[in-house]
Amino acid sequence: MDRIIHWSIANRLLVVIVSLGLMGYGAFIALRAPVDVFPDLTAPTVTVVTEAHGLAPQEVETLVTVPLESAVNGSTGVRRVRSSSGIGISIVWVEFDWGTDIYVARQIVNEKLQLVAAQLPPEISPPMLSPISSIMGEILFIAVRSDRHKAMEVRDTADWVLRRRLLALPGVAQVVPIGGGVRQYQVRVDPDLLRAFNVTLAGVEEALRDSNANSTGGFFVRGGQESLIRGVGRIASKEDIERTVIEVREGSPIVIGQVARVEIGPGIQRGEGSSNAKPAVVLAIQKQPGANTLELTTRIDRELDAIQKTLPEGMQIDRNKVRQADFIETAVGNVTTSLRDGAILVAIILFLFLFDLRTTLISLVSIPLSLLVAIIVLDWRGVTINTMTLGGLTIAIGALVDDAIIDVENVFRRLRENRALPEAEQRPATEVIFEASREIRSSIVFATLIVMLVFVPLFFLSGVEGRLLAPLGYAYLVAIFASLVVAMTVTPALCAYVLPRAKSLGHGDSFVVRHLKRVYRPLLVRSIAHPKLVGIAAVALLAGAISLVPYLGRTFLPEFNEGALTVSAVTLPGTSLQESDRLGRRVEEILLAFPEVVSTARRTGRAELDEHAQDVNAGEIDVRLKATDRTKEAFLAELREKLTAVPGVVITIGGPIAHRIDHMLSGTRASIAIKVFGDDLTQLRVSASAIEQAMKGVDGVVDLALEQQVDVPQLTIKFDREAIARYGLRAGALAETLETAYAGTKVTQVLENQRTYDVVVRYRDDTRADLEAIKNTVVDTPSGAKIPLRMLATIVDDVGPNTISRENVQRKIVVSANTSGRALGSVIADIQTAVERDVKLPSGYYVVYGGQFESERSASRTIGFLGIFVIAGIFLLLFLSFRSTRNALLIMVNLPLALIGGVVAVFFTDGVLSVASLVGFITLFGISTRNGIMMISHYEHLQTHEGASFDEAVVRGSMERLSPVLMTAMCAGLALIPLVLAGGETGNELQAPMGVVILGGLISATALNMLVVPALYARFARPAASPRGPQHP
């Protein structure tokens, strides 16, 4: 390493040129690097969607979901399988281990689906894999509305204009529209006319299938030119359908128009959309993983501008909805502002202590150079620029100048001492600079290694917390290591350029340093004289801080300030889509009455392309907000109160990103998920209801909701096998007839200008107007007789489950909640106590507590366990540096001293420990250890190389190290002040708790380090034995 320093001084011009080149290239990379709000937090998940043609949930579970679960369970890398069986749909989420390649995961699932395909009923559509997406994938919502067009026309434009053109944009993974009604050609068959013309419903279907085809007749050659012979027979209009022949009887054709009414209309809707409480088609735009959100949003905006010009007059695209790009720009802007303000504070501190522009600028060069080198490395490693990586750089900014400060301060002091010598005894400036840099080389290397070591636990975190915090740690480590390289190369080179001729070498310390030394010296002397009293005081402060720990709350992640809300509104299962739509509109109207609310976009029910099994009784409202004078807590409190006025609706409020993280963690949309497992659905509901009642009395629980798994009305048609056999029917054929008659069957498609529309055959609407009409439904038999359904089946009113949820091959039901006013950990503890006290579960039934609580506990265990090894690693590095167990232990006194301020800072701010706070503590341990190294290494140096006595070394060493210790500590701490003060702003939510801990800990560690370490060293250390000992300043 000495050679590196020597080479850098000797080739200082080359070093400076290379540094400028790196800064230029880093700036270029920073301007073009992809920017996102967070790292990709998506667990590798493959979603399997199977349409089940209106089967009841219990049938979907047995016939579809269970075989699919059995097939994928046990596959390589699968960690959890969740499923939801709803009316006519099965959705299975196959979650793989973190780090599994999503394409490998999809291949594994696809292979399993091939094996299970033969076990599924033949009438079931093949299982489909949903497109690859991420929880951060929904980047934009837009709404299409019109006062001049029918809802079906608006939906048609959304499907065939907006969706197709947006999907053509690189980076767009999926566009999911909802609302308006999908355009269809509907053949509404009249059973009475079927009877009158003696034709069958199956005959109508067959006629349409066979009368919609084009053909080719090869080529016709004429006069040396060939022409393609085309037979055009495809249906092009509803008139073509009406003129389609069913059969010919006695030379007269019977056409569809004689037995049915053909019209163009909306299909059966299971979902509805709304914009600002008015009917609209809402489109959710999802990006592909790895796509640059800001660039993609810009491209989408340009495309929407172009589309708007081509839309029919009166049709508008409303883009004033939730936009992830706005959150990213705000978050990155806020973090960048904190980064800039921190750098300004560092510059001020350096100038006040050094009171020399040259030394200040040399120290400051390490900030942009280290940051830009870090960005180059991050880009090389494929890490995006996001609030986490920027947060890591922000936290590091004060520490980036530490190595340079130590080097510059030592070089400056040695040059000043050299200048004070008689001219004959003065050494060349480059030699003094080399020796001064060499003096502190070992201490800064080991100190930096320790600072880097404490971040190792972040890379062992799994799940969401690992995905969030690992990029922060990576950015921090790269920047810190870059600062070490800068301190050993660029800093000596710049010192050799500008310091030898500095006029300030003839002056003493700055006014600030002289004043601090005047105050510090008597305190130091008293501390050394009374080491026992100093030790007792330090232990008392530590005990006081530890006594505060039980009063600190625990949570997983701080609440994100996203500038948006996701409001889930769920009413009673069995509620019609029209009634759910009305209730959802009422919720929107309440939201829009608040000055904080800019706009709303509501999706009620399930969109045709959606991968979520949301029934028509559930709605989700994405709310865009703006800042007002009122706090977010006060706004949410009033909002929750106002929403209680909507009868029969369970409301859950969260942020879009937090909502999706919660859903990924536990499958629910809340931070607390209590899962009850068992076999019997009725008993599951009873047990879950008892848990819900027990939770109502827990302080801090809000948005309490019991998963809406209840019995809903069903009309059961039980086939009489003896009767259907009597008429020559089969049960399968009868089931298909009923499906066609009531739900409709898609028999073919109509092409209109590159658009395809389904042709659906079903009975006219009045055939299912009431129970009596259904009983009188006419069924065709092989003999030609037409028999009413009442003669073939028993038709009764019944009830059945609306949906069935499963996890890891067991049925489950979830009680979910959020917290308000209390820490998550405290609320969970009270819930567990209440449930254990008040709820008795039958044999075979059990409870699992999930959600953010589960992740917080796992992360805390990992950090705590690895923290032990980190402390052992710190001790080992200190021992390698000093070859003294005694000195290593004395330096490690800084760890509990830092703990004091960190705990007190958390207690007097929000009083909550999160995973981010724990990361702040391990960061603090590394930074605070540096102070001890600087102090004790200088004591040793004065004794072994400058002939100072033991007592003189302690006093003189402490006085000489006062300036660099305070400078490094204040730079590391004060650089975080902008981040801490702006902790409530978008983008700073995770970094601010770390900043609070580091800032508080540095205050206590630095203040006590300057008194406790000299006192303990004077009391317990031994005089340096040999002048040939290791060289430390």
N, C-alpha and C positions, 0 to 999 in steps of 0.2 A: 504493500500500500504506500510505503514511503516513496517508491519509484513512481507511482501514479502522481503523487503530489509534486515530486521533483520535475517530472515530465511536463505537467500542466504549467508550472511556472516557467520552464524553459521554452515551452511552445505556446505561450499565452495568446499570441495572435490567432493561431489555428484553433485553440479552444474557444475563443470568443466568436470566431467565424462559424464554427460548427454549432455553437449555442444559438446564434442568430438564425442559422438555417433551421434548426429544430423548432425554434419559436415560430418561424414563418410557416413551416410545414404543419405544426400543431394547430396554428390559427386556421389554416386551410381545412384541415380535417374537422375542426370544431364547427366550422360554418356549414359543412356538408354532411355531418354525421346525423343519422336518424335520431329523432327526438321522440320520447314517449313519456307518459305520466309515471309509469312504474315498469320494472322488469316484467317479463311474461310470468304471471303467477299461476298459469293454468296447469293443473295436474294432468298428466297424460290420460285422457279419457276418451273412450270410443262410445258413441251413442248409437244404439240400435233401435230403430223405429219400425214397428210392424202395424200396418193398418189391418183391423180385424172385422171389417164390415158390420159394425153395429152389434157385435157380440156383447153380452153383459160382462161386467168386470170379473166376476168369479169364473166365467168361461174363458175369458182372455187369460186370466192367471193360470188356469189349469192347462189349457190347450197351447198357449203360446209362451207366456213368460217363464214358467217353470222349466220347460225344455230348453229355452235359450239360456237361462241361468245355469242349468246343469252342464250345458255344453261349454260355457266359458269359464266356469269356476275351475280352479286348479291349473289354469293355463299359466305359462311362464310369465312372471312379473305381475300377475293380477293381485292387487291388495284389497280390493273391495268391489262388490257388485251390488248395485242398487237398482230397484225397478219400481215402476208404477203401472198398474193395470187399470185402465179406465174404460169407458164405454166405447168399444170399437177401436181401441188403440192400446198397444203395449210399448213401453219405452224402457229399455235396459241400459243403464250407465255402467260401463266396465272401466274401472279405475286402475291404472297401472302404477308401479313404483315410480317415484320421482326420478327423472333422468332417463326413463325409457323413451326411445325414439318413437314419435307418434306414428310414423309410417310402419314401423315394425309392429306396434301395437295393433294397428288396423289390419295388418296382414294376419296376425295371430287370430283376431276375432273373425275375420273373413273366412279363414280356414275352418274354424269351428262352426260357422254358420252353414258351410257346405255340408258338414257332417250331420247337422241337426235338421236340415231342410226336409228330409223324407219323413220326419216325425210330426211335422206340422200339418194341420188339416189342409186338404188340397184347395179349398176355397179361400184360404188366407193368402193375402198378397205376400210376396217374398220379403223377408226382413231387409231393411235398407240402412246403410251407415250414413249418419248425418255428416255434412261437410266439416272439415277440420276448422275449428275456430278456437277462441280463447275467451276467458271470462272478461278480458278487457276488449273483446272483439266488437261489441256493439258501440260503434264510435259515433253514430249519428242517428237521430230520429227526424223524419220529415212527415208532413201531412199533406194530402191532396184533398182539396175541398172545392165545392162549387155551389152557388145558389141557383144556377140555371140548368144544371144537368141532374139526371137521376143518379142515385147512389151506384147503380150497376154500371153506368157509363163511366163514372169516376174510377170505379174499381177496374174496369176494362182498360182504361188509360194507364192506371198504375201498373197493371200486370204486363201489358204488352208494349208500353212505351218506356216508362221510367225504369221498371225492373230490368228489362232486357238491356237497355243502354247503360245502366249502372253496373250490371254484371260484366259488361264488356270492358270495364276499367280495370287495369292491372292493380291487384291488391284487394279487390272486393271479393269476399268469399261467399256471401249470401245476402239476399234482400228479401225480407219476409213481410209481405203486406197483410193487413187485416182490416176488415170492414167493407161495407159496400155491396157484397154479394157477387159471387162469381157468375159470369154470363154463361148460360146453357141454352141448348135447344131442348125443350121439354115436350115429350109426347105424353099427354095426359089421356090415358085410355079410359073409355066409359064402359064399365062391365055390362051394363044393360045392352049397349050396342054390340058388344062381343057376342052376347047371347042371341041377339036378334039376327046377326049375320053368321052365327055359328062358326066363329073363328076363335082362336085361343090367344092368350097373352104371349105364350111362347112363340106362336106364329108371327106376332107383331115383331118381337125381338129378332127372330131369324130373318124376317124380310128386310129389316133395316141393316143387319150385318151383311146380307148378301147383295144389297143394292147400293153399295158405296165403294166402288173400286174403279180405277183406271186400268187400262190394259194396253199392250203394244201388239201391233200386227207386223212387226219387222219394218222393212223399207220398200218403198215404191219407186222404181226407176222410170224416169220419163225424160226423153230427149237428152240423155247424158247427165242428168242430175237426179240425185236420189232424195227422197223425202221420207221422214219418219212417219209411220202410220200409228196414230194414237187413238185409243178408244177411251173417250172421256165419259165416265159414268159416276164420278163422285158427286155426292150431295153438295149443293152450293147454296141452298136457301130452304126456308121452311116449306115453300110450295113444293120443292122436290120431295121433301119428306111426305107431305100430304098425298102426293101422287104415286108413292111407292106401293106396289102391288103386294098384298098379303097372299092371296091365292085367287085362282080363276074358277068360277063355278058356273056351269052351263053357259060357257062362252063369255060370261061377264066378269070382269076383274073386280075384286074387292080391295079397295085401297085404304091406306091408313087414315086418310082424311075422313073416311066414312065411319070409323070407330073411335077416333081420338081427336082431340083438339091440340094442334101443334102451335107452340108459341115460344118466344124468346123471353127468358126471365132469369132471375137470380136463383142459384142453387140453394139447398138447405144450408143455412148459416149456423155455425157453431162459434162464431166470434164476431165482435163488433169493434169499430174504432171511433175515436172522438178526438177533436182538437179544440181546446178551450171551450169544452162543454157543448160543442156543435158536431154533428155527424161528419165524419171524414174517413178517408183511408189512410191509415198510419203505416209507414214503412220503416222497419228497423234494418239498418245497414250494418253488416258485420264485415270486418276486415280479415284478411288472411294473417296468420301468425308471422311476425317479422316485418310486416308492412309498416312503413313510416306513417304514423297517424296524421301528422300535420300535412305532409305532402299529399296523402290520399284525400284528406278532407278538402284541400285546395282543388284537386282535380275533380272531386265530386261537385264542389260548388260551381266550377266552370261548366261542367256538364249539365247541371241543373239550370244554370242561366240559359244555356243553349236549348234545353228541352222546353223551358217556360215559353220561349218565343214560338214554339210549334204547337202548343196546346190550344184546344178550342177556347174561344173567347169566354171569359167568366170562370175558367178553371185555374186555380192558383196553387202553387207549391209553397207551403208554409214551412220555413226553415228555422224559425225562431223557437227551436226546441232544444232539448238537452244535446249538447255537442261536446264530445270528449276533447276536441281540439281546444276549446275555450279553457277547459280545466288545465290542460297541458301548458298552454301559453301562460296562464296565470301562475301556475305552480312553478314552472321553470323560471319565469320572471321574478317571482318572489325569492326563490333560492338564489338566483343570480344576484339579486339586489343584496341579500345577506352576505354573499361571497364578496361583492364589491365593497360594502361597508366595513366588513371585517378586515379587508386588506388596507383600507384607509386608516382604521384604528391601529393596525400593526405599524403602519408607517409613522403615525404620530408618536406611538410609544418608542419606537426605535430612535427617532430624532430627539425626543426629550431626554433619553438616556445617553445617547452618544453625542448629541449636540454637534454633529458633523454630517454635512450633506453627503460626502463621499462614502463614508462607512454605512450610512443609512441606505443609500442606493445600492451598494454592493450586497447588503443583506437582503434588500427587497427583490433583487433580481431572481433570487431562488423561488419566489412565489410564482410569477408567470411561467418561468422555465419549467418548474416541477409540475405545475398544473397542465401545461401543454404537452409535456412528455407523457403524463398520465393519460391524457386524452388520446394521444397516438397509440399507446399500448392498449387502451380499452377498445379503440377502433380495430386494431390488429386482432384482438381476441374476439371480436364480434359482439361486444357489449354496447348496448345503446346508451345514449345520453338521456338520463331520466332523473327524477327528483332524488332517487337513491344514490346514484353515482355522483350527482352534483352535491348531495348532502355529505357524502364521504369526503369530497374535496373541500367543502366548507368547513367541516370539523377539523380537517387537516391543516387548514390555511395558517393557523397560528403556529402549528408545529413545524411547518415547512421552513420557517426562518430560523428555527432553533439551532440547527447545526451550523448554519451560516453565521448566526449571531455569535455563537461560541468561538468560531474560528476568527471572525473579524475582530471581536473584542480582544481576543488573546494576541492576534497579530498587531492590533493597534497599540495595545499596552506594551508589547515587546519592542515595537518600533519607537515608542515614546521613551522607553528605558534606554534603548540604544542611542537615541538622539541626545539623551542627557549625559552620556559618557563623554570623556575627552575625545576630541576628534581622532587622535591616534589609536584609541581603543575601539572606535566604532567599526562594526562589521558591515559588509555589503547588505543592502536592503533585501535582496532576493534570498540571501542566506538566512537573515532574521525571519523573513516570512516563511521559509521552508521549515526552520526549526520550530517556530510558533505553531504552524499547522501540524507538524509532526507531534508536538507535545500533546495536543488534544485529540489526535487521530484515534487512539484506542478508546478513549472515553466516549466519543461521539458514535463510533461504530457500535460499541456494545450497548449504548443507550438507545440507538436507533433499532438495533436488533430486538431489544426488549419491547420497545413500542410496537414493533411489528408482531412480535410473538403473541401479545395479548389479544390480537384479532383472530388468531387461529380458531377459537371456538365457533366463530360465525360460519366457518366453512363446514362445520359438522351439524349445523341445524338442518332439519328436514322440513318438508312441507312449505306452507306459505311463508313462514318466518324466514326460512332459509333462502327462498327465492327473493324475498324482499331485501334481506340484510347482507347476503353474500356480495352482491354488486357494490354496496356501500363499503364493505370491508376491503374488497378488491381495489376499488378506487383509492381508498385511504392508503393501503399498503404500497401501491405503485407510486403514489405521490410522495410518500415518506421516503421510500427507497431512492426515488429520483432526487429528493432534496439532499440525501446523503452523498450521492454521486456528485451533485452540484457543489456541495461543501468541500469535497475533496479535489475538485478539478477547477470549476469555474471561479469559485470564491478566491482561492489562492492566486489564480491568474489575474483576476481583477484587482486584487490587493497589490500585486506586483506592478500593475499599470498605474494606479491612481494614488496609493497611500504614501510611497516614499517621499513625495514632494508636498504632502499635505501640511499646511501651515499649522493646523490644529495639533500636530504632534508636540508642539512646544507648550501647549496648554495642559492643565490638569483635567480632573473629572468635570462633568457638566454640573450645573447648579442643582439639578434634581438628584444626581448621584451623591454630591457632597452633602446635601440636606439629609438624604436617606442614611448615609453613613453616620452622620452626627446623631441621628435618632437611634440607629441600630447598635452602635458600639456599646453604650452602657447596658442595653438589654442583653447583649451577647455576653458581656463580662459577668453580669449577675447570673445568667443561665449556667455558665460554666462553673461558677462558684457554688451553685446549688442544684446539682444534677438530680438529686433525689426529689426535690420539690417540683422540678420541671417534669420529671417522669410521672409523678403522682398526678399532676395537673393534666398531662396528656391522657393518662389512663382514665381519669374522671370524665374528660370530654368524650373519650371513646365510649365509655359506659353509657353516658347520657345519650349519645347518638344511637347506640344499639337499643336502648330502651324505647326509642321512637319507632323502631322497625315494626313491632306488632300493630301499630296504629296506621301503618301505611296500607292502602288498598292495593289490590292486584288486578291487572287486566292484561289482555293479550296485546292489542295494538291500540294506540291512541285513536280517537275518533277523527275521521277525515272530514275536512271542510271542503266539500266538492262543489259547492255552488249549485247543487241540485239535490232533489230527493226522489226516492222511489217509494211510492205509497201503494201498498197492497190492500185491496178492499175485497173481502170475501163474505158473501152472504150464505144463506142456508142452501145446502145441496138440494137439487130438485127445482130450484128457482129457474124460471124460464129466462132465455137470453134477453127478451124484451124487458123484463122486470130488472134483471141485473144491470142492463144498460141504463135504465132510468135511475137506479140507485147510484151507479157510477157517475152519471151526469150530475147528480146532487152533490157528490163528494167533490167533483171538479168545481162546481159553483162555489162551494165553501172555500176551496183553495184559492180560487181567483179573487176572492174578496179580500185577501191579505195583500198588503202593499209589497211584501217581499216576493210574491209570486209573479213571474213574468209570463209564463205560459204553461200549459199542460198538454200532454199527449197520453190518451188512455187506450189500453188494449184490454177488452173484456172477452173472456173465453179463449179459444185456441185458434190460431191462424192455421190455414191449410198446410203450410210448409214448416210449422213450428215443431221443435223437438221436445217441447214441454207438454205434459199431459194435463193442461189446465182446463178445468170444466167451465161451463158457461156461467157458473155462479161466482167465479173468481175474476177479478180485474186487477190490472197493474197500471198505475199512473206515474209517468215520468214528469217531474216538475222542475222547471228551470227557475232559479232564484236570482235575486239581486240583493246587494247589501243595503241595509238601512241602519238607523241609529239603534235599533233594538238588537239585543243579543240573540244568538241562534237558540239558546236554551229557553229564553222567554217566548220566542216565536213558536218553538215546538210545543211548549207547554200549552199555550193558547190554542194552537192547532189541534192538539189531541182533545182538548176540552170541547172545541166546536164540532169536531167530527163525531162525538158521542151522540149528537142530535140525529144522525142518520140511523134509523131503526134497523135492527137485524144484521148489521154489517160489522165484521171484525176488521179493525184497521191495524196494519203494521207499517211503521215508518222507518226508513233507513236511507243511506246514500247509495247511489248506483253501484259504486265500486265495492263498498262494504257489503251491500246486499249480495253481490255476486261472490265475494269471498266467503260469506256465510254459507251460501248455497253450495259452494264447492267443498267446504269443510264438513258440513253436516247434512246437506240436502235440503235445508230449510232456509228461510229468508230472514233469520233473526240470529242474534249473537249467542243465544242460549237455546239448546235443543235437548230436551229430555226425551229419549226414545224408550218406548215400552215394547218389549218383544213377547210374542206368544202366538198360539195357534188360532184360537177362537176370536173372530172379529168382534163379537158382542162383548166378550170379557175384556178384550183390549180397550174398547171404548169406555167401559165402566172403570177400569183401572186408570186410564188416562184422565178421565173426568175427575176422579178422586185426586190425582196429582195436581190438576189444574186448580181445584178448590184449595188445596194445601198451599199453592203458590200465591194465591190472591192475598194472603196475609203477610207476604214478605215485602218489606220496605225496599223500594228501588226497582221493583218489577213493573215494567210498562209493556204495552202491546202484547199482553198475554193472549195466546191463541191456542186452541185445541185443533189439531189437524182435522179437517172436515171429512172424516171417513164415517159416514152415517148411511142408514138405509133410506133409499129414495123410492118413490112410487114406481112400480113396474107393472106392465100388463103382460101376464104370463099366458102364453098359448101352449097348452100341453097336448101334444098330438095323441090321438086315440089310435094306436097301431092296428087294432082289430078293424076299426072303421076305415082307415086309409087303405088297408090291405083289401077290404071288401070292394073298394072302387078301383083297385089296381094301381094305387099310388105308392110311391116310396117316400120315406120321411125327408130325405135330402131334396128331392124334387119339390115337395111341398114347402120346405124351408126357403128354397130359392124363389118360388112363386110369391111367398109372403114378402121376401126382401124386395123383389121387384115392385110389388103392389104398393108397399108403404114407403120404403126408403128410396126406391128407384134403382135402376141398374144402368150403368153406362154401356151402351151397345156399340157405339161407333163415334166418329168425330166428323165435324164439318170444318173444311178449310176456307178461311176468308182472308185473302191477302196476307198470306204467311202466318195467320193466326189460326189456332185450332180451338174449337169449342166442342165440349162433350155433348152427345145426344143421349138423353136420359129418358127411359121409359118407366112410367109408373101410373097407378090409378089416379083418377081425379081426386082432388083434396077432400071432397065431401064423403068419400068412402072410409075415411078415418076420423070423421068429425066427432063421433061418439062411440061408446061401447057397442051399441046396437048395430051401428053401421059396420063396425069391424066384424061382428058376428055374422053379418049377412054378406060378407065379402064372397064373391063367386070364385070357385076354384075349378079349373079344367081338369078332367080326368081322361085317362087313355081311351076310355070307351066313348068319349065325346060328351058325356053327361056333364052338366055344370052344377056343382054341389056347393051349398053355402058352407062357410067355414065352421059354423056351429055344429054341423053334422060330422066334422072330422076332428074336432079338438075341443078341449075344455078351456074356456077363456075366463080368467079370474084376475081381479086386482091383487097385486102382491107388492112386496118390498124387497129390495136387494141393495148391496153396497154400491155407492157411487164410484168408489175407487179403492184399490188395495195397494198399499205400499209394502215393499219388502227390502230387506238388506241382508246380504250374506245368507241367502236361502231361508230367511225367516220373515214372517209377517211382522209389521211394526206399525205403531202410531206415534206421532210426535206431538209433544207439548212445547211450544216455542215462546220466547219472550225476549225483549230487549231490556236494557237497564238505563236508568236515569237518576242522577243525583248520588249514586253510590258506585263504588268500584265493582267490577265484574266478579272478582274473587270473593268478596264479602257477600255479594248477593247469592252466588252459587253455594257458599257454605251454609247460608241460612236456608236455602231451598232444600239442600240435602238433609238438613236437620228436620225441617218440616215434613218432608216426604217420609223419612224413616220413622217419624213419630206418628203421623196421621194416616199413612197408607199401608195397608196389608195386601200384598200381592199373592195370588194363588200359586200353587206349586207349578213350576214350569214357566212362570212369567218373571221377567226381570227388567231392570232399568239400566240404561247406559246414559251417562251425562256427556253430551257432545257440544260441538260448536267451538267458539273461540276459547272457552275455558279449557277444553281438552288440549288445544294447541299451545296455550300459555303454559300449562303444566309441563308439557313435553319439552318446550323450549327452555323453561327455567331449569328443569332437571339436567338438560344437556349442558347449558352454560355453567351451572353450578358444579357438575361433575368435572367438566374439562377445565374449569377455573382452578381446581386443585393442581392439575398438571401444569397449567400456565404458571402458577406461583412457584411450583417446583422448578420449572424451566427458567424463570427469572433468577431464582437462587443459583442455579447451575451456571448461568451466564455471568452472574456477578462473581461467583467463585473463580471461574475461568479468567475473568478480568483481573481480580485482585489477589488470587491465590491465598485467600484468607476467609475462613468461615466467619470470623468475628466481623470483619468489614462488610461482608455480604449481608449478614443479619442486621447490622446497623443501618445499611441503606434500605433494607426492606421495612424498616420502621415507617417509612413514608406511606406504605400501603394502608395501615389503619389510620394514619393521619389524614389521608385523602378520603377515606371512608366517612370520616366525621362530617366534613363539609358537604359531601354528596348526599348523605342521608338527610341532613338538616335542610338542604336546598329543596329536595323532593317534598319533605314534610311541609315546608312553608309555601310551596307553590300549589300544585294540585293534589298532593298527598297520595299519589297513585304510582305504583311501580308497574311498568310495562316491560315487554321484551326490549323495547328501545332503551329504557332506563338501565336495564341490566347491561346492555352493550355499552352504555355510557360509563358504567362502573369499571368494566374491564379496560376500556380505553384510558380511563383516568389512572388506573394502576400503572400502565406503561409510561404515561407522561410524567407522573409524579416521581417515579423511580429515577428519572433523569437527573432531578435536582440533587438527590443523594449521591449519585455517581459523581457529579461535578464537584460537590463539596469534598467528599472523602478522597477522591483521586487527587485533588489539589493539595490536601493536607499531606498526603504521601509524597507528592512531588517536591514540596517545599523542604521536607525533611531529607529526602534522598538526593536531591540535586542542587539545592540552594543552601544547604547547611543550617536550616532553621531548627531551633529546638522544638520539642514536642508542644509545649505550651504556646510558643510563638506561632508555630504552624497552624494551630487551631484558630487563634485569634486572627492572625494575618490572612490565612486562607479563607476564613469566613468573610472578612472584610473585602478581600479581592474578588470573591465569588458572589458577593451581594448583587452587583450590577448584572452579570449574565444570568444568574438564577432568576432575579426579578423580571428581567427582560423576556426570557424564554417563557416564564410562567404567565406573565401579563399578556404577551402576544398570543399564547395558546388560549388563554381565558377570555381576554377582551375581544378577540376575533369572533367569539361565539355570541357576544352580547346582541348583535343585530338579529341573529337567528332566534335567540331566546325571547327577545322582545316581540318578534313577529311570529311567535309560536302558534298563534291562532289562525294565521293566514294560510291560504291554500298552498300546499307543497311542503310546508315546514312542520307538518304534524308529527312525523316520525323523528326528525332530527332535533326538534326543540327539546324533548325530554332528555336526549343524550347531552345536549348543550347545557341544560340545567345541572345535571349531575357533574359534568366535567368542570363547569365554571365554579360551582360550590366546592367541589373537592380540591380544585387547584388553589382556591383561597385558603382553605384550612391547611392543605399540605405545604404550601409555600411558606405561610406565616409560621407554622409550627416547625417546619424543616429547618428554618434559619435559627431556631432556638434549641429545639430538642436534639437534632443530630449533633451539633457541636458539643452540647452538654453531655450526651451519652458517649460520644467519641472520646471526650476528655476523661470520662469516668472509666470506660471499659476498654478502650483501645490501648495498644502497646506502641511505644515509639518504633518508627521504622528501623529495621535491623541493619540494613545494608544500603550503602549509596548506589549499589548496582541493581537495586530492585526495579520492577517494571515501571516504565515511564508513564506517569499520569500527571496531568496538570493539577 
